[in-house]
Amino acid sequence: MKHIFTLLIIVFSATLSAQTKQNHIPVSKSIVGIWRLIDERTLANGESIKIVTGDYKVINADGTYYTFVTWPNQTTIAQYGSYEIESDSTLVEHIIENVLHPRLSGRDSPIKYSLIDENTMRIAWSYNFDGNVWINEKWIRLPLAVPARASGVKLLHPGTQKQ
């Protein structure tokens, strides 16, 4: 949990230089934002379950992006680069470096995307760059909120802590 808070502090600190309200990630209604990858699976009985991953994507208003991965004992940057929106459903990521899939470093990756609603985005990217194999992903926007509970520990608001 400490690593997730560290990640969020880094991300929010990076956005402090935005001059106008629409450039601030927490109030964005576009693809600009902090997103978390969600995996959905269908069980044998037909029940659908949602698996929350430790993968985060930060899409900045200045055309840059970062992907963070939270591991059990650390959080790392897995990928970073820039992006260009080509239409209302396609963009190209210019991957500067990807440490999890090094063959993607220095490549352009076409992305198909759609905002299901302001807090849910579906993307598809071609794994082999020829458009024959597409990876489909669902991402949810991180809310601007104080969690009610974190790792079983009740959070106290400032001013309510015992001295």
C-alpha positions in Angstrom: 0.0 0.0 0.0 2.9 2.3 0.8 4.1 1.9 -2.8 0.7 2.8 -4.2 0.7 6.0 -2.2 4.2 6.8 -3.3 3.1 6.2 -6.9 0.2 8.5 -6.5 2.3 11.3 -4.9 4.7 11.1 -7.8 1.9 11.3 -10.3 0.1 14.1 -8.7 3.3 16.0 -8.1 4.0 15.8 -11.9 0.7 17.4 -12.7 1.1 20.4 -10.4 2.6 22.5 -13.2 -0.7 22.5 -15.2 -1.9 26.0 -15.5 -5.6 25.5 -16.3 -8.3 23.3 -14.6 -8.8 21.2 -17.7 -5.2 20.1 -17.7 -5.5 18.6 -14.2 -5.7 14.8 -14.3 -8.2 14.4 -11.5 -10.9 16.4 -13.2 -10.3 15.2 -16.8 -13.2 13.7 -18.7 -11.0 12.7 -21.7 -8.4 9.9 -22.0 -6.1 12.1 -19.9 -6.0 10.6 -16.5 -4.6 7.9 -14.2 -6.0 4.5 -15.2 -5.9 1.0 -13.7 -6.0 -2.2 -15.7 -8.9 -4.5 -14.9 -9.1 -8.1 -16.0 -12.5 -9.6 -16.4 -12.9 -13.4 -16.4 -16.0 -15.6 -16.9 -16.1 -18.6 -14.6 -17.3 -22.0 -15.7 -20.7 -21.3 -14.0 -21.1 -18.2 -16.2 -20.4 -15.7 -13.4 -18.2 -12.8 -14.4 -15.5 -11.7 -12.0 -13.3 -8.6 -12.0 -9.6 -8.9 -11.2 -7.9 -5.7 -10.2 -4.3 -5.6 -11.4 -1.3 -3.6 -10.2 -0.9 -2.0 -13.6 -1.4 1.7 -14.0 -1.2 4.1 -17.0 -0.8 7.8 -16.6 -1.9 9.7 -19.7 -0.8 13.4 -19.5 -2.4 16.3 -21.3 1.0 17.2 -22.7 1.1 14.1 -24.9 3.3 11.9 -22.7 2.4 8.8 -20.8 3.8 6.3 -18.3 2.9 2.8 -17.2 3.6 1.8 -13.6 3.5 -1.7 -12.2 3.1 -2.4 -8.5 4.9 -5.6 -7.4 4.6 -7.1 -3.9 7.5 -5.1 -2.6 8.0 -2.2 -5.0 6.5 0.0 -7.7 8.4 0.4 -11.0 8.0 2.3 -14.2 7.5 -0.3 -16.9 7.1 1.9 -20.0 7.1 5.5 -21.0 6.7 7.6 -24.2 4.5 10.0 -26.0 1.3 9.6 -27.9 -0.6 11.3 -30.7 -4.4 11.1 -31.1 -5.2 10.4 -34.8 -9.0 10.2 -34.5 -11.7 9.8 -31.9 -10.9 6.1 -31.7 -7.2 5.7 -32.6 -3.9 6.9 -31.2 -0.3 6.0 -31.6 2.0 5.4 -28.7 5.6 6.3 -29.4 7.3 3.9 -27.0 10.6 5.3 -25.8 11.3 2.4 -23.5 9.4 -0.7 -22.3 11.4 -2.8 -19.8 8.9 -5.7 -19.6 8.8 -6.1 -23.4 12.1 -4.6 -24.6 11.3 -5.4 -28.3 8.6 -2.7 -28.0 11.2 0.0 -27.1 11.7 2.5 -29.8 8.6 1.4 -31.7 5.3 3.1 -32.5 2.3 1.1 -31.3 -1.2 1.8 -32.9 -3.9 1.8 -30.2 -7.6 1.5 -30.7 -9.5 3.1 -27.8 -13.0 3.9 -26.7 -14.4 5.6 -23.7 -17.3 3.5 -22.5 -18.1 6.2 -20.0 -15.9 8.9 -18.4 -14.3 6.4 -16.0 -14.0 3.3 -18.2 -11.8 2.9 -21.3 -11.3 -0.1 -23.6 -8.1 -0.3 -25.6 -6.7 -2.8 -28.1 -3.1 -2.8 -29.2 -1.4 -5.0 -31.8 1.1 -7.3 -30.1 3.0 -8.2 -33.3 2.6 -4.8 -35.1 1.1 -6.3 -38.2 -2.5 -6.1 -36.9 -3.0 -9.9 -36.8 -2.9 -10.3 -33.0 -4.7 -7.7 -30.8 -4.6 -7.5 -27.0 -7.8 -6.1 -25.6 -7.8 -4.4 -22.2 -10.2 -2.6 -19.9 -9.0 0.4 -17.8 -10.8 2.3 -15.1 -10.0 5.8 -14.1 -8.7 6.3 -10.5 -11.1 8.5 -8.6 -10.2 11.5 -6.6 -11.2 10.1 -3.3 -10.1 9.1 0.2 -10.4 5.4 0.7 -12.6 4.3 3.5 -10.2 1.4 4.4 -6.7 0.6 3.3 -5.2 -2.9 4.1 -7.6 -3.3 7.0 -6.5 -0.1 8.6 -9.1 2.6 9.2 -7.8 5.9 7.8 -8.1 9.0 10.1 -8.7 12.4 8.6 -6.4 15.2 9.8 -7.6 16.6 13.1 -9.1 13.4 14.3 -5.8 11.7 15.3 -5.2 11.1 19.0 -2.4 13.1 20.4 
